[in-house]
Amino acid sequence: MMEGALFYLALSAVLLAVAVSIVLRQTAQTLAYDKTLAFDDESCALLPLPTPAEDLSALGDGHCVFAGGGAVWQTFMHGAASVDQGGAVWLVNATRGTVEELKITGESAPEKLVLHGIYFSQLTRRLYAVNHGDEEKGEAVEVFDVVMGLGAPLRPLRLAHVASVRSPLFGHLALNDVVEGDPTAAADVIEFYVSEWRPLGGFPVGGKHAKDVPFAVRVRRALHVPLTLIKAPLTRVFRCTVSLSTPGGGGGGGGDDDGSCTVASSARFVGANGLAVSKDRRTVFVSDPPARTIRVLKREDGSGKEADSSSSSSSSSSSNTDSGRLQAVSQFRTKHVVDNIEMTADGRLSAGSIPLPYTSGSVCEEAPALAAGPRGRIKGAAVAVGGREVGCGRSPGGQLVISLIGTGGGAFRDGTQVDARMHDGSLLSGVSSAIPVESGKLIMGAPDHPGVLVCDNLGKRSRRRHYNGPNKN
């Protein structure tokens, strides 16, 4: 009996050692300790902003992007109350090198903005933004109508607040990115999808370093890194709707809508992050950085089947039987870890890349031992990669362009993945979003470094001089 017990004990120890070895090997591969890079950032310049701009979304005029401003990383660490400099929505003109803060109107407009993911719909001219700025009321997706000026080229004048959408499903500081759903479903209904990047309820109130938090919260906080290392799929994508004709649902004067969100899909992610939506709004792409994958989710009809994208160009594609739920149909591995993604006018995905995750703010703050690397480097110390010094606070990033191949039923897979630009992190540490514009410029933002980086977009020359309306994407 004793010999049998010892055998099973030894076997358990061996299996545990094998499992730990596999996790460590996978972690080393994910963090890319041995990766080399070639930098091409000579044309890049930092355009100052008072705050970081974690996400960007193209206006569609060939020159400008919206930038969601706010001290996102400081909020994660210490809570929104620690943020003195409130955020804003900035209009960045990459061609002229100018930045303009957009005025926000409406009685229900939020008092403080700490913006994370944003999305501008060129179909409806609505701007959606994840806001971490109100710890008392909780997470919200802010919805704005973009009021455009007259004449050509058209330009945004201000943002009219439509609604602050909250839900009991939203964990504290747990939301990440947002995209518009089907804009033709009903004239008085707004639909969007929003991702959850933190499992188990997100951060405690007051951020990661909050004191005097309940024991259960401390346990959940401690579990985040181990769950990420073993790639436990625990995060979700939500679907929310807002009725503009219902009191409290945003109708006309803005407001909160607390009962309109559901879990959009049975698919689960290690850390659902950046979202992108196809031109026909039938496919949603979800970046999962810890898994280094992009998942492809297809919109279902009311029967639970995939919606027919062949008829999606007409309003009939958004019939009353369309449930709006999402079904996972495919996925592909990315060349680098990627954060925010956006579908460009030519049908490709533009992703903000994190080629050396061991230098990223997430690893340096939440798992500093992993920033040391496998060869005894000092934690966070700069190391030479591609002839440049990189490390914590100097994290390289760039634009990864992913072409897509449809394989039937919206089950896209990647065609090619090309580094269109790679910056060494000296001007902007860490890249979370990278958006090209047709004037031949590329704009990149980061979650914890103020400003945006503007670079020449290699090989791109604009043929458009004026904005003649939305690009219908």
SETOR-802421 format. One record per residue (C-alpha): residue number from 1; residue in three letters; chain; x, y, z. Coordinates in Angstrom, 1 decimal. Example, Ala and Ser with C-alpha at 12.3 -4.5 7.8 and 13.67 -1.06 7.14 Angstrom:
{1; Ala; A; {12.3; -4.5; 7.8}}
{2; Ser; A; {13.7; -1.1; 7.1}}
end
This chain:
{1; Met; A; {0.0; 0.0; 0.0}}
{2; Met; A; {2.8; 2.3; 0.9}}
{3; Glu; A; {4.6; 1.6; -2.4}}
{4; Gly; A; {1.4; 2.3; -4.3}}
{5; Ala; A; {1.0; 5.6; -2.6}}
{6; Leu; A; {4.6; 6.6; -3.2}}
{7; Phe; A; {4.2; 5.7; -6.9}}
{8; Tyr; A; {1.1; 7.9; -7.3}}
{9; Leu; A; {2.9; 10.7; -5.4}}
{10; Ala; A; {5.9; 10.4; -7.7}}
{11; Leu; A; {3.7; 10.3; -10.8}}
{12; Ser; A; {1.9; 13.4; -9.6}}
{13; Ala; A; {5.2; 15.2; -9.1}}
{14; Val; A; {6.4; 14.3; -12.6}}
{15; Leu; A; {3.1; 15.4; -14.2}}
{16; Leu; A; {3.2; 18.6; -12.3}}
{17; Ala; A; {6.8; 19.2; -13.4}}
{18; Val; A; {5.8; 18.5; -17.0}}
{19; Ala; A; {2.9; 20.9; -16.8}}
{20; Val; A; {5.0; 23.6; -15.2}}
{21; Ser; A; {7.7; 23.1; -17.9}}
{22; Ile; A; {5.1; 23.5; -20.6}}
{23; Val; A; {3.6; 26.6; -19.1}}
{24; Leu; A; {7.1; 28.1; -18.7}}
{25; Arg; A; {8.0; 27.3; -22.3}}
{26; Gln; A; {4.8; 28.7; -23.6}}
{27; Thr; A; {5.3; 31.9; -21.5}}
{28; Ala; A; {8.8; 32.4; -22.9}}
{29; Gln; A; {7.4; 32.1; -26.4}}
{30; Thr; A; {4.6; 34.5; -25.7}}
{31; Leu; A; {6.9; 37.1; -24.2}}
{32; Ala; A; {9.3; 36.8; -27.1}}
{33; Tyr; A; {12.6; 37.0; -25.2}}
{34; Asp; A; {14.6; 35.9; -28.2}}
{35; Lys; A; {12.9; 38.0; -30.9}}
{36; Thr; A; {14.9; 40.4; -33.0}}
{37; Leu; A; {13.5; 43.5; -34.7}}
{38; Ala; A; {14.3; 45.9; -37.5}}
{39; Phe; A; {13.3; 49.5; -36.7}}
{40; Asp; A; {12.2; 52.0; -39.4}}
{41; Asp; A; {11.0; 54.9; -37.3}}
{42; Glu; A; {13.2; 57.7; -38.6}}
{43; Ser; A; {10.2; 59.6; -39.9}}
{44; Cys; A; {8.2; 59.4; -36.6}}
{45; Ala; A; {7.5; 62.4; -34.4}}
{46; Leu; A; {5.6; 62.7; -31.1}}
{47; Leu; A; {2.6; 64.9; -31.2}}
{48; Pro; A; {2.0; 66.1; -27.6}}
{49; Leu; A; {-1.2; 65.5; -25.8}}
{50; Pro; A; {-2.0; 66.1; -22.1}}
{51; Thr; A; {-2.9; 62.4; -21.6}}
{52; Pro; A; {-2.2; 59.0; -23.2}}
{53; Ala; A; {-4.5; 58.0; -26.1}}
{54; Glu; A; {-5.0; 54.3; -25.8}}
{55; Asp; A; {-7.2; 53.9; -28.9}}
{56; Leu; A; {-7.7; 55.7; -32.2}}
{57; Ser; A; {-10.5; 55.6; -34.8}}
{58; Ala; A; {-10.4; 57.0; -38.3}}
{59; Leu; A; {-12.7; 59.9; -39.3}}
{60; Gly; A; {-12.6; 58.9; -42.9}}
{61; Asp; A; {-11.4; 62.2; -44.4}}
{62; Gly; A; {-8.0; 60.9; -45.3}}
{63; His; A; {-6.3; 63.1; -42.6}}
{64; Cys; A; {-7.8; 62.8; -39.2}}
{65; Val; A; {-8.4; 60.3; -36.4}}
{66; Phe; A; {-10.3; 60.5; -33.1}}
{67; Ala; A; {-8.1; 59.8; -30.1}}
{68; Gly; A; {-9.6; 58.7; -26.8}}
{69; Gly; A; {-7.6; 60.5; -24.1}}
{70; Gly; A; {-7.2; 59.5; -20.5}}
{71; Ala; A; {-4.8; 58.2; -17.9}}
{72; Val; A; {-5.9; 54.6; -18.4}}
{73; Trp; A; {-3.0; 52.9; -16.7}}
{74; Gln; A; {-2.9; 55.2; -13.7}}
{75; Thr; A; {-6.6; 54.5; -13.3}}
{76; Phe; A; {-6.0; 50.7; -13.4}}
{77; Met; A; {-3.3; 51.0; -10.7}}
{78; His; A; {-4.7; 53.7; -8.4}}
{79; Gly; A; {-8.3; 54.3; -9.4}}
{80; Ala; A; {-10.0; 57.1; -11.3}}
{81; Ala; A; {-10.0; 59.3; -8.2}}
{82; Ser; A; {-6.2; 59.6; -8.5}}
{83; Val; A; {-6.5; 61.1; -11.9}}
{84; Asp; A; {-6.3; 64.9; -11.8}}
{85; Gln; A; {-6.0; 65.5; -15.5}}
{86; Gly; A; {-9.3; 64.4; -17.0}}
{87; Gly; A; {-9.3; 62.9; -20.5}}
{88; Ala; A; {-11.0; 64.1; -23.7}}
{89; Val; A; {-11.7; 63.2; -27.2}}
{90; Trp; A; {-9.1; 64.7; -29.5}}
{91; Leu; A; {-9.2; 65.2; -33.2}}
{92; Val; A; {-5.7; 64.5; -34.5}}
{93; Asn; A; {-5.0; 65.8; -38.0}}
{94; Ala; A; {-1.9; 63.8; -39.0}}
{95; Thr; A; {-1.4; 65.7; -42.3}}
{96; Arg; A; {-1.2; 69.1; -40.6}}
{97; Gly; A; {0.2; 67.9; -37.3}}
{98; Thr; A; {-2.5; 69.5; -35.2}}
{99; Val; A; {-4.6; 68.4; -32.3}}
{100; Glu; A; {-8.1; 69.8; -31.3}}
{101; Glu; A; {-10.1; 68.9; -28.2}}
{102; Leu; A; {-13.7; 68.3; -29.2}}
{103; Lys; A; {-16.3; 70.0; -27.1}}
{104; Ile; A; {-18.9; 67.7; -25.5}}
{105; Thr; A; {-22.5; 68.9; -25.0}}
{106; Gly; A; {-25.5; 67.5; -23.3}}
{107; Glu; A; {-26.9; 67.5; -19.7}}
{108; Ser; A; {-26.0; 63.9; -19.2}}
{109; Ala; A; {-22.4; 64.2; -20.4}}
{110; Pro; A; {-20.0; 62.5; -18.0}}
{111; Glu; A; {-18.0; 64.7; -15.6}}
{112; Lys; A; {-14.7; 62.8; -16.1}}
{113; Leu; A; {-13.4; 60.9; -19.0}}
{114; Val; A; {-10.8; 58.2; -18.7}}
{115; Leu; A; {-11.2; 56.6; -22.2}}
{116; His; A; {-10.1; 53.2; -23.2}}
{117; Gly; A; {-11.3; 51.7; -26.5}}
{118; Ile; A; {-13.2; 53.9; -28.9}}
{119; Tyr; A; {-15.0; 53.4; -32.3}}
{120; Phe; A; {-16.3; 56.0; -34.8}}
{121; Ser; A; {-19.0; 54.8; -37.2}}
{122; Gln; A; {-18.8; 56.5; -40.5}}
{123; Leu; A; {-22.2; 55.1; -41.3}}
{124; Thr; A; {-24.1; 56.7; -38.4}}
{125; Arg; A; {-21.5; 59.3; -37.3}}
{126; Arg; A; {-21.6; 58.1; -33.8}}
{127; Leu; A; {-18.6; 57.8; -31.5}}
{128; Tyr; A; {-18.5; 55.0; -28.9}}
{129; Ala; A; {-16.1; 55.1; -26.0}}
{130; Val; A; {-15.3; 52.9; -23.0}}
{131; Asn; A; {-15.1; 55.2; -20.0}}
{132; His; A; {-13.4; 54.3; -16.7}}
{133; Gly; A; {-13.9; 57.8; -15.2}}
{134; Asp; A; {-16.8; 57.2; -12.7}}
{135; Glu; A; {-15.9; 54.8; -9.9}}
{136; Glu; A; {-19.2; 55.6; -8.1}}
{137; Lys; A; {-21.5; 54.7; -10.9}}
{138; Gly; A; {-19.1; 52.2; -12.5}}
{139; Glu; A; {-18.0; 51.3; -16.0}}
{140; Ala; A; {-19.8; 52.9; -19.0}}
{141; Val; A; {-19.8; 52.9; -22.7}}
{142; Glu; A; {-20.4; 56.5; -23.7}}
{143; Val; A; {-22.3; 57.2; -26.9}}
{144; Phe; A; {-22.0; 60.5; -28.8}}
{145; Asp; A; {-23.4; 61.9; -32.0}}
{146; Val; A; {-20.7; 63.6; -33.9}}
{147; Val; A; {-22.0; 67.0; -35.0}}
{148; Met; A; {-20.3; 67.9; -38.3}}
{149; Gly; A; {-19.8; 71.4; -39.7}}
{150; Leu; A; {-21.0; 72.5; -43.1}}
{151; Gly; A; {-19.0; 72.8; -46.3}}
{152; Ala; A; {-16.0; 70.8; -47.6}}
{153; Pro; A; {-14.0; 69.3; -46.2}}
{154; Leu; A; {-16.4; 68.3; -43.5}}
{155; Arg; A; {-15.0; 68.4; -40.0}}
{156; Pro; A; {-16.4; 67.5; -36.5}}
{157; Leu; A; {-17.4; 70.5; -34.5}}
{158; Arg; A; {-18.6; 68.9; -31.2}}
{159; Leu; A; {-19.9; 65.7; -29.6}}
{160; Ala; A; {-23.5; 65.5; -28.4}}
{161; His; A; {-23.8; 63.0; -25.6}}
{162; Val; A; {-26.5; 60.5; -26.3}}
{163; Ala; A; {-26.2; 57.9; -23.5}}
{164; Ser; A; {-24.0; 56.3; -20.8}}
{165; Val; A; {-24.6; 52.6; -21.0}}
{166; Arg; A; {-24.0; 50.6; -17.8}}
{167; Ser; A; {-24.7; 47.0; -16.9}}
{168; Pro; A; {-24.3; 44.7; -13.9}}
{169; Leu; A; {-22.3; 42.5; -16.2}}
{170; Phe; A; {-19.5; 45.1; -16.4}}
{171; Gly; A; {-16.7; 44.4; -13.9}}
{172; His; A; {-14.9; 47.4; -12.4}}
{173; Leu; A; {-12.3; 48.6; -14.9}}
{174; Ala; A; {-12.8; 45.4; -16.8}}
{175; Leu; A; {-14.1; 46.7; -20.2}}
{176; Asn; A; {-11.7; 47.3; -23.0}}
{177; Asp; A; {-12.9; 48.0; -26.6}}
{178; Val; A; {-16.2; 48.7; -28.4}}
{179; Val; A; {-17.6; 48.5; -31.9}}
{180; Glu; A; {-21.0; 49.4; -33.4}}
{181; Gly; A; {-23.3; 46.5; -34.3}}
{182; Asp; A; {-25.9; 46.6; -37.0}}
{183; Pro; A; {-26.8; 50.3; -37.6}}
{184; Thr; A; {-29.9; 49.4; -39.7}}
{185; Ala; A; {-31.7; 47.2; -37.2}}
{186; Ala; A; {-34.1; 49.9; -36.1}}
{187; Ala; A; {-34.1; 53.7; -36.4}}
{188; Asp; A; {-34.5; 54.2; -32.7}}
{189; Val; A; {-32.1; 51.5; -31.4}}
{190; Ile; A; {-28.4; 51.7; -30.9}}
{191; Glu; A; {-26.5; 48.4; -30.8}}
{192; Phe; A; {-22.8; 47.8; -29.9}}
{193; Tyr; A; {-20.4; 45.1; -28.8}}
{194; Val; A; {-17.9; 45.6; -26.0}}
{195; Ser; A; {-15.1; 43.4; -24.8}}
{196; Glu; A; {-14.1; 42.4; -21.3}}
{197; Trp; A; {-10.3; 42.0; -20.7}}
{198; Arg; A; {-10.1; 41.4; -17.0}}
{199; Pro; A; {-11.7; 38.2; -15.5}}
{200; Leu; A; {-13.2; 37.7; -12.1}}
{201; Gly; A; {-14.8; 41.2; -11.8}}
{202; Gly; A; {-11.9; 43.3; -12.9}}
{203; Phe; A; {-9.9; 45.5; -10.6}}
{204; Pro; A; {-11.0; 46.5; -7.1}}
{205; Val; A; {-12.4; 50.0; -6.5}}
{206; Gly; A; {-9.3; 52.2; -6.2}}
{207; Gly; A; {-7.3; 50.2; -8.6}}
{208; Lys; A; {-4.8; 47.4; -8.3}}
{209; His; A; {-3.0; 49.0; -5.4}}
{210; Ala; A; {-6.1; 49.8; -3.4}}
{211; Lys; A; {-5.8; 48.9; 0.3}}
{212; Asp; A; {-8.3; 47.6; 2.8}}
{213; Val; A; {-10.1; 45.5; 0.1}}
{214; Pro; A; {-12.1; 42.4; 1.0}}
{215; Phe; A; {-10.2; 39.0; 1.2}}
{216; Ala; A; {-12.1; 37.6; -1.8}}
{217; Val; A; {-11.1; 40.6; -3.9}}
{218; Arg; A; {-7.5; 40.1; -2.9}}
{219; Val; A; {-7.7; 36.5; -3.9}}
{220; Arg; A; {-9.2; 37.4; -7.3}}
{221; Arg; A; {-6.5; 40.0; -7.8}}
{222; Ala; A; {-3.7; 37.5; -7.0}}
{223; Leu; A; {-5.2; 35.0; -9.4}}
{224; His; A; {-5.0; 37.2; -12.5}}
{225; Val; A; {-1.4; 36.5; -13.5}}
{226; Pro; A; {-1.5; 32.8; -12.9}}
{227; Leu; A; {-4.7; 32.5; -14.9}}
{228; Thr; A; {-3.2; 34.5; -17.7}}
{229; Leu; A; {0.0; 32.3; -17.7}}
{230; Ile; A; {-2.1; 29.1; -18.1}}
{231; Lys; A; {-4.3; 30.9; -20.6}}
{232; Ala; A; {-7.6; 30.3; -18.9}}
{233; Pro; A; {-10.4; 31.5; -21.1}}
{234; Leu; A; {-12.6; 33.5; -18.7}}
{235; Thr; A; {-13.4; 36.8; -20.4}}
{236; Arg; A; {-16.3; 37.6; -22.7}}
{237; Val; A; {-17.8; 39.9; -25.3}}
{238; Phe; A; {-21.1; 41.7; -24.5}}
{239; Arg; A; {-23.9; 42.9; -26.8}}
{240; Cys; A; {-25.8; 46.0; -25.7}}
{241; Thr; A; {-28.7; 47.9; -27.1}}
{242; Val; A; {-30.1; 51.3; -26.3}}
{243; Ser; A; {-33.6; 52.5; -27.2}}
{244; Leu; A; {-33.6; 56.2; -28.1}}
{245; Ser; A; {-37.4; 56.3; -27.7}}
{246; Thr; A; {-37.4; 54.9; -24.1}}
{247; Pro; A; {-37.1; 57.1; -21.1}}
{248; Gly; A; {-33.7; 56.5; -19.5}}
{249; Gly; A; {-32.5; 54.7; -22.6}}
{250; Gly; A; {-30.7; 57.7; -24.0}}
{251; Gly; A; {-33.6; 59.1; -25.9}}
{252; Gly; A; {-32.8; 62.6; -26.9}}
{253; Gly; A; {-31.3; 63.9; -23.7}}
{254; Gly; A; {-28.9; 61.1; -22.9}}
{255; Gly; A; {-29.0; 58.9; -19.8}}
{256; Asp; A; {-28.1; 55.5; -18.3}}
{257; Asp; A; {-29.5; 52.2; -19.5}}
{258; Asp; A; {-28.7; 49.4; -17.1}}
{259; Gly; A; {-30.7; 46.5; -18.4}}
{260; Ser; A; {-29.8; 46.3; -22.1}}
{261; Cys; A; {-26.6; 44.2; -22.1}}
{262; Thr; A; {-26.2; 40.4; -22.5}}
{263; Val; A; {-23.3; 38.0; -23.1}}
{264; Ala; A; {-22.9; 38.1; -26.9}}
{265; Ser; A; {-21.3; 34.7; -27.5}}
{266; Ser; A; {-20.5; 31.4; -25.8}}
{267; Ala; A; {-16.9; 32.0; -26.9}}
{268; Arg; A; {-14.5; 32.8; -24.1}}
{269; Phe; A; {-11.1; 34.5; -24.2}}
{270; Val; A; {-8.0; 34.7; -22.1}}
{271; Gly; A; {-8.2; 38.5; -22.3}}
{272; Ala; A; {-10.7; 39.8; -24.9}}
{273; Asn; A; {-9.2; 43.1; -26.0}}
{274; Gly; A; {-9.4; 45.0; -29.3}}
{275; Leu; A; {-12.5; 44.7; -31.5}}
{276; Ala; A; {-13.0; 45.3; -35.2}}
{277; Val; A; {-16.1; 44.9; -37.3}}
{278; Ser; A; {-16.4; 44.0; -41.0}}
{279; Lys; A; {-17.9; 46.5; -43.5}}
{280; Asp; A; {-21.2; 44.5; -43.7}}
{281; Arg; A; {-21.3; 44.4; -39.8}}
{282; Arg; A; {-21.8; 40.6; -39.9}}
{283; Thr; A; {-18.4; 39.7; -38.5}}
{284; Val; A; {-16.6; 40.8; -35.4}}
{285; Phe; A; {-12.9; 40.3; -34.8}}
{286; Val; A; {-11.6; 39.9; -31.3}}
{287; Ser; A; {-7.9; 40.3; -30.4}}
{288; Asp; A; {-6.8; 38.1; -27.5}}
{289; Pro; A; {-3.3; 39.2; -26.7}}
{290; Pro; A; {-2.4; 36.6; -24.0}}
{291; Ala; A; {-3.3; 33.9; -26.5}}
{292; Arg; A; {-1.7; 35.8; -29.4}}
{293; Thr; A; {-4.7; 35.1; -31.5}}
{294; Ile; A; {-7.5; 36.9; -33.3}}
{295; Arg; A; {-10.9; 35.2; -33.1}}
{296; Val; A; {-13.5; 35.6; -35.8}}
{297; Leu; A; {-17.1; 35.7; -34.6}}
{298; Lys; A; {-20.1; 35.6; -37.0}}
{299; Arg; A; {-23.4; 37.2; -36.4}}
{300; Glu; A; {-26.3; 34.7; -36.0}}
{301; Asp; A; {-29.9; 35.1; -37.0}}
{302; Gly; A; {-32.7; 34.3; -34.6}}
{303; Ser; A; {-32.5; 30.6; -35.3}}
{304; Gly; A; {-28.9; 30.4; -34.0}}
{305; Lys; A; {-27.5; 30.0; -37.5}}
{306; Glu; A; {-25.0; 32.3; -39.0}}
{307; Ala; A; {-26.6; 35.3; -40.6}}
{308; Asp; A; {-26.4; 35.4; -44.4}}
{309; Ser; A; {-23.8; 38.0; -45.3}}
{310; Ser; A; {-24.8; 37.9; -49.0}}
{311; Ser; A; {-27.9; 40.0; -48.3}}
{312; Ser; A; {-26.3; 42.2; -45.7}}
{313; Ser; A; {-26.0; 45.2; -47.9}}
{314; Ser; A; {-29.7; 45.9; -47.6}}
{315; Ser; A; {-31.8; 46.6; -44.6}}
{316; Ser; A; {-33.5; 43.2; -44.9}}
{317; Ser; A; {-30.4; 41.7; -43.6}}
{318; Ser; A; {-31.3; 43.1; -40.2}}
{319; Ser; A; {-34.7; 41.5; -39.8}}
{320; Asn; A; {-36.5; 41.1; -36.6}}
{321; Thr; A; {-35.2; 37.5; -36.4}}
{322; Asp; A; {-31.6; 38.6; -36.1}}
{323; Ser; A; {-30.6; 37.9; -32.6}}
{324; Gly; A; {-27.3; 39.8; -32.7}}
{325; Arg; A; {-25.5; 36.9; -31.0}}
{326; Leu; A; {-22.1; 36.0; -32.2}}
{327; Gln; A; {-20.7; 32.5; -33.0}}
{328; Ala; A; {-17.0; 31.8; -33.1}}
{329; Val; A; {-16.2; 30.4; -36.6}}
{330; Ser; A; {-12.4; 30.7; -36.9}}
{331; Gln; A; {-9.2; 32.1; -35.5}}
{332; Phe; A; {-5.6; 32.7; -36.5}}
{333; Arg; A; {-2.4; 33.3; -34.7}}
{334; Thr; A; {-0.7; 36.7; -35.0}}
{335; Lys; A; {2.9; 37.5; -35.8}}
{336; His; A; {3.1; 39.6; -32.7}}
{337; Val; A; {0.9; 40.1; -29.7}}
{338; Val; A; {-1.6; 42.8; -30.8}}
{339; Asp; A; {-3.8; 45.1; -28.9}}
{340; Asn; A; {-6.4; 47.3; -30.7}}
{341; Ile; A; {-7.5; 46.4; -34.2}}
{342; Glu; A; {-9.5; 48.3; -36.8}}
{343; Met; A; {-10.7; 47.3; -40.3}}
{344; Thr; A; {-9.4; 49.8; -42.8}}
{345; Ala; A; {-11.2; 50.9; -46.0}}
{346; Asp; A; {-9.4; 48.3; -48.1}}
{347; Gly; A; {-10.7; 45.4; -45.9}}
{348; Arg; A; {-7.5; 44.7; -44.0}}
{349; Leu; A; {-6.9; 44.7; -40.2}}
{350; Ser; A; {-4.6; 47.4; -38.8}}
{351; Ala; A; {-3.3; 46.4; -35.4}}
{352; Gly; A; {-1.2; 48.0; -32.8}}
{353; Ser; A; {1.6; 45.5; -32.2}}
{354; Ile; A; {3.5; 44.6; -29.0}}
{355; Pro; A; {6.5; 42.7; -30.5}}
{356; Leu; A; {8.4; 42.3; -27.2}}
{357; Pro; A; {5.8; 41.7; -24.5}}
{358; Tyr; A; {8.4; 41.4; -21.8}}
{359; Thr; A; {8.9; 45.1; -22.1}}
{360; Ser; A; {5.2; 46.0; -22.0}}
{361; Gly; A; {3.6; 48.0; -19.2}}
{362; Ser; A; {1.4; 45.1; -18.3}}
{363; Val; A; {4.3; 42.7; -17.7}}
{364; Cys; A; {6.6; 45.3; -16.1}}
{365; Glu; A; {3.8; 46.3; -13.6}}
{366; Glu; A; {1.9; 43.1; -13.0}}
{367; Ala; A; {4.6; 40.4; -13.4}}
{368; Pro; A; {8.0; 42.2; -13.1}}
{369; Ala; A; {9.9; 39.0; -12.6}}
{370; Leu; A; {9.0; 38.1; -16.2}}
{371; Ala; A; {10.4; 41.4; -17.5}}
{372; Ala; A; {13.9; 40.1; -16.4}}
{373; Gly; A; {13.9; 37.4; -19.1}}
{374; Pro; A; {15.4; 34.0; -19.0}}
{375; Arg; A; {19.1; 34.9; -18.9}}
{376; Gly; A; {19.4; 36.7; -15.6}}
{377; Arg; A; {18.8; 40.2; -16.9}}
{378; Ile; A; {18.0; 42.8; -14.3}}
{379; Lys; A; {14.3; 43.3; -14.0}}
{380; Gly; A; {13.2; 45.9; -16.4}}
{381; Ala; A; {16.7; 46.9; -17.4}}
{382; Ala; A; {17.3; 48.0; -21.0}}
{383; Val; A; {18.7; 45.5; -23.4}}
{384; Ala; A; {19.9; 45.8; -27.0}}
{385; Val; A; {17.5; 44.7; -29.7}}
{386; Gly; A; {18.1; 45.6; -33.3}}
{387; Gly; A; {20.8; 48.0; -32.3}}
{388; Arg; A; {18.5; 49.9; -29.9}}
{389; Glu; A; {18.0; 49.9; -26.2}}
{390; Val; A; {14.6; 48.5; -25.1}}
{391; Gly; A; {13.0; 47.7; -21.8}}
{392; Cys; A; {10.4; 48.8; -19.3}}
{393; Gly; A; {9.4; 52.3; -20.1}}
{394; Arg; A; {10.9; 51.9; -23.6}}
{395; Ser; A; {8.7; 49.3; -25.2}}
{396; Pro; A; {8.8; 48.9; -29.0}}
{397; Gly; A; {5.6; 48.8; -31.0}}
{398; Gly; A; {4.2; 49.4; -34.4}}
{399; Gln; A; {1.6; 48.7; -37.0}}
{400; Leu; A; {0.9; 45.1; -38.1}}
{401; Val; A; {-1.2; 45.0; -41.3}}
{402; Ile; A; {-3.2; 41.7; -41.7}}
{403; Ser; A; {-4.8; 40.9; -45.0}}
{404; Leu; A; {-7.9; 38.6; -44.7}}
{405; Ile; A; {-9.1; 35.7; -46.8}}
{406; Gly; A; {-12.7; 34.6; -46.6}}
{407; Thr; A; {-13.2; 30.8; -46.4}}
{408; Gly; A; {-17.0; 30.7; -46.5}}
{409; Gly; A; {-19.6; 31.8; -44.0}}
{410; Gly; A; {-17.4; 34.6; -42.8}}
{411; Ala; A; {-14.8; 32.3; -41.4}}
{412; Phe; A; {-11.9; 34.6; -42.3}}
{413; Arg; A; {-8.3; 33.6; -41.9}}
{414; Asp; A; {-5.2; 35.7; -42.3}}
{415; Gly; A; {-3.5; 36.0; -45.7}}
{416; Thr; A; {-0.4; 38.0; -45.0}}
{417; Gln; A; {0.9; 39.8; -41.8}}
{418; Val; A; {3.3; 42.6; -42.5}}
{419; Asp; A; {5.1; 45.0; -40.1}}
{420; Ala; A; {4.2; 48.3; -41.9}}
{421; Arg; A; {6.1; 50.3; -39.2}}
{422; Met; A; {8.2; 49.5; -36.2}}
{423; His; A; {9.2; 52.1; -33.5}}
{424; Asp; A; {11.8; 51.4; -30.8}}
{425; Gly; A; {9.8; 52.9; -27.9}}
{426; Ser; A; {12.0; 55.9; -27.3}}
{427; Leu; A; {9.4; 58.5; -28.3}}
{428; Leu; A; {6.2; 56.5; -27.4}}
{429; Ser; A; {6.6; 53.5; -25.1}}
{430; Gly; A; {4.2; 50.8; -26.0}}
{431; Val; A; {1.8; 50.9; -28.9}}
{432; Ser; A; {-1.8; 49.9; -28.4}}
{433; Ser; A; {-3.4; 51.4; -31.6}}
{434; Ala; A; {-2.1; 52.1; -35.1}}
{435; Ile; A; {-4.3; 53.8; -37.7}}
{436; Pro; A; {-3.3; 54.8; -41.3}}
{437; Val; A; {-4.9; 57.7; -43.1}}
{438; Glu; A; {-4.9; 58.2; -46.9}}
{439; Ser; A; {-2.7; 61.3; -46.8}}
{440; Gly; A; {0.2; 59.0; -46.3}}
{441; Lys; A; {0.5; 59.2; -42.5}}
{442; Leu; A; {0.3; 56.6; -39.7}}
{443; Ile; A; {-0.9; 57.5; -36.2}}
{444; Met; A; {-0.1; 55.4; -33.1}}
{445; Gly; A; {-1.3; 55.6; -29.5}}
{446; Ala; A; {-0.3; 54.1; -26.2}}
{447; Pro; A; {-2.1; 53.4; -22.9}}
{448; Asp; A; {0.4; 54.9; -20.5}}
{449; His; A; {2.5; 57.4; -22.5}}
{450; Pro; A; {1.1; 60.9; -23.3}}
{451; Gly; A; {0.8; 61.9; -26.9}}
{452; Val; A; {0.5; 60.2; -30.2}}
{453; Leu; A; {3.2; 59.2; -32.7}}
{454; Val; A; {2.8; 60.3; -36.3}}
{455; Cys; A; {4.9; 58.6; -38.9}}
{456; Asp; A; {5.1; 58.4; -42.7}}
{457; Asn; A; {3.1; 55.5; -44.0}}
{458; Leu; A; {5.5; 53.7; -46.2}}
{459; Gly; A; {4.5; 53.5; -49.8}}
{460; Lys; A; {1.2; 55.4; -49.3}}
{461; Arg; A; {0.4; 58.4; -51.3}}
{462; Ser; A; {-3.0; 60.2; -51.1}}
{463; Arg; A; {-5.2; 60.8; -54.1}}
{464; Arg; A; {-7.9; 62.5; -52.1}}
{465; Arg; A; {-7.7; 66.1; -51.1}}
{466; His; A; {-11.2; 66.7; -49.6}}
{467; Tyr; A; {-13.7; 64.8; -47.5}}
{468; Asn; A; {-16.7; 64.0; -49.6}}
{469; Gly; A; {-18.7; 62.0; -47.1}}
{470; Pro; A; {-18.3; 58.8; -45.2}}
{471; Asn; A; {-16.5; 55.7; -46.6}}
{472; Lys; A; {-19.5; 53.5; -45.7}}
{473; Asn; A; {-17.5; 51.2; -43.4}}
end
